[in-house]
C-alpha cells in the first residue's frame, strides 16, 4: 500500500515474489468502520493483482486492505484519520 499526496489517493497491489503459472490473486482496499465502497481486483494472474485506488479516508475512518495469492491470505488495517 502506498499514498500519493498530490492525488489524495491510496494504492494497493498484491505481488508475488516471482512470476509463475497463473494462480488466483486478489487485492482489496476499503474503509472502516463503515465502507465507502470496496476497491478490488481479483482473478487469475502470473505476477500481481491490482493496482486498486481509494481516496484518503474521511475523518474518523481507517483503511483496511487485504491480499490473497492462491490459498494464502493476509489483511490489516490502519492509516486512520
Helices and strands as residue ranges (DSSP letters): E 2-4, E 9-15, E 23-32, E 39-45, E 48-55, E 62-69, E 72-78
